[in-house]
């Protein structure tokens, strides 16, 4: 995806479901969630292990289908082989963007999401892209 397209995605996104959320501060998903909240995004942590708990002031849900509100972007911190199922869930909840984190490379998941009309960003991190593209709040 080109920089201009990433800028458009990051500017239109308001609500992010962060799949693979962790309550451990040393984990990348924790740091990215913290950063995205600081940037003014609404972040809904998704983790079956932590469901019902509060993480960085946000209530954790078990699955994407547990989210009641519209999700603009699904940010994936899971192994690449889990991305296809997450892409299917993102399509089912009518998300607009599937963002696969650094190292989460799954062409089948990306193609499925693209074919369903979602924008797809793969092998990048919004915590790195936002400052690189001059979008920090």
QUIJODA-V918815 format. One line per field, one symbol per residue. burial: 1 if it has 16 or more other C-alpha atoms within 10 Angstrom, else 0. Layout:
# QUIJODA-V918815
burial: ???
This chain:
# QUIJODA-V918815
burial: 00000100110000111111111000011111110110001111111001100010000111110010001111111101001101101110111111111001110011011101011111011110110000000
